[in-house]
Amino acid sequence: MKNTLETLFQSFETGIRSAKATKPKDYLKKIGLDYAELRIGFNSGQFHHNKDQESKNEFEALGVLKKSEAGVRQEDLTAYTVFGRYGLIFPLLGKENEIVNYYAVRFDLDTPKEEYLNENGIYPAYPSALTKRLYITSNVMDSASLIQSKALQNRESVIAMHNGELLPQHVQAIKSLSELEEIIIIKN
C-alpha cells in the first residue's frame, strides 16, 4: 500500500482515540479543542515501527521521516527523526481537498514547539467559492478555536496564515472568492 499524508493522518486520528493517549487529550482539553469536532490526530512517533523498508522510504519521500545519526540497539537498523513526534497533528488541505501538509504542536516539551511539514496547503481548507466573509487568523490553533466555537455562519470561512504570513496559496484563494464582501483579520 502506498503511504500518503492522508493514510498516515488516518493513523494519527486513530492514535488520538487510543486509551493510552491521555496526555494529548488532556492538552486538548486544557486549550479547549475537541478532537471529536475537529480533524486532529496524535503522532506518537511510532508509525514507522515494524514497517518494511519500502514503507520507510515512502515516509522519507513525504518528509515525515529523516535518517538520523542517533545510535540504535541493532546494527542493521536505521535511526530516524520523526516529524511532529509526540505531537498533535492538524491537516492542511490543497485545492482538491487532499492533505498536502501537516501542522504539528509538540506539547510535551518544556516550551511547546509548533512546526509545519512544508509550505503547502491551507488550514482548515480552501474557502468555499461562495464565501462572503473571510476570517484570517495568524495561526492554526486560532482557526481551530474559531471553527469549534460554531461562531461561523453560512457563507463565512476561516483560514490560518502560515507562521503569521500569507503565502501565495492564501492570496490565490482569497482572489478566487468572487462573492467576497469582507475580510476580518484576527491577530493574537
N, C-alpha and C positions, 0 to 999 in steps of 0.2 A: 504494500500500500504506500502510495506517495504521501509523504508528510507535507502538510501545508500549514500556514498560520491558522487557518480555520479549524482543521482537525486537531491541532495542538491546543488551540483555545478551548475546544470542547473538553479536552482532558483537564484543563485548568478549571473549567466550570464544575466538572465532577469533583475536582480537588477541594474547592471551597465548600462543597456539600458534605465532605467527609467528616465523620465524627471526630477524627483526630485534628481537624483544622480549627481548634479552639482559639488560638492566638489571632489568626486573621479575622475570624468572626468577631472577636472582642474588639479588635481595632476598628472594624467597620461600624460596630455599634457605637464606639466612642466618637467617631466622626460623623455619625448619623446617616450612613449609607446602608442600603439593604440589597444584598446580592440576589434576593428573590424578585426584586423590582428592576434591577439594572443588570446589564451584562458585565459581570465582574468574575474573574477567576482567581485562583490561587496557584502560584508556581512554587512547589516545594523544592524545586531544583533537581528532581529525580526523574524527569520524564524520559531521559535518555538511558537510564539504568536498564539493564537486561535487554537492550536493543542491539540488533546486528550493526555491523559497520556501515552498511548501506544507509540505514536509517540515521545513524550519527552523521554521515556525510550530508544527507538531506537537511538535517538540523543546522549543520555548519553553513550550508548554502543559504539557508533562511536567515542566518545571523544570530540565532538563539544559542548556539554553542560555538566556543572558540577553544582551540587547543591551548593547553596551559603547560607550563614547565613544572608545575607542582608535582611532588613525589606521590607515587601510588604504591599500594601494597604488593601488587603483582607486576613483574617486569613487562609482561605482554599487554598491559593495559595503558590506555592513554588518559591523561587527566584533562578535564575540560572546565572552562569557566562558563557559567550559565547566565544568560541574560535574565534580569529580574529575579534572581534566586531568592527564595523565601519572600516573595512579594505578591502584592495584589496586582492583577493584570487587567487592563481595560483595552478593548479592541478599538482601533481606528479603521475606518472604512474608506474604500476607494469609491469611484463614481458608480461602479456596478454593485455596490453594497457588499463587496467582498472584503475580508480582513486583509489589510496591507501593512499594518504596523501595530505595535503594542506600546502602551504606556504602562510603566511599572512603578509601584510605590513599595520600596523595600522598608517596611515599617518597623522591623525588629532590630534596627541598628540604633546606636546612640542618638544619631540625628537621622530621621527618615530620609532616604535618598529617592529622588524621582528621576526616571530616565525613559527615553524613547528608544525603540529598537532602530528606527531610521526616521527619515523626514517625510514619509508618505502619509497620505490619508488625512481624514478629518474625524474628530470626535464630536458627537457620537456617530455622525454620518453626514453626508452631503445634505444640505437642507432641501426640503421639497420645493419644486418649481413654483408652487402656489403660495409660498411664504410671503406674508405681508409685513410681519415684524420679526426682525432677526436680533437675537441677543448674542453678543460676543463676549465670552469670558476669557480671563487671562490664563486659565488652566483647566485641565480635565476634571479635577475634583470639584471646582465651582460649577462646571457644566453638569456634572452628575448630580450635584445637590439641587440645581435648578430643575432638572428633569424629574427628580424624585419628589420635589415639593408639589408637583402637579399644578404649578402656577401657570405653565404654558397653556395657552388656549388655542383654539382652532386657527390654523394658518400662522402660528408662531413657531419659530425654530430657534435652536441654540447651537453654536459651535464654539469649540475651545481653541484658543490660539496655541501655537506650538512654542513652549518655553517663553510665553509672553509676546510672541511675534506672529504676525500674519504672514504665512508663506504663500507662494504663488497659487497653490491649490485653493487656499482660502479666498484669495482675491478673485480667482476664476469662478468659484462657486457663488460668491456674492454678485458678481457681474451677470451671472446667468439667471438671476432672480428677477424676472420681468414684472412680477406683481409687487415687488418690494416697495414699501412705503416708509419704513422706519428701521433704523439700526440703533440698538441700545448697547453701549459698551459698558460692561461691568468690570471694574478694576477692584482688586483687593488691597 
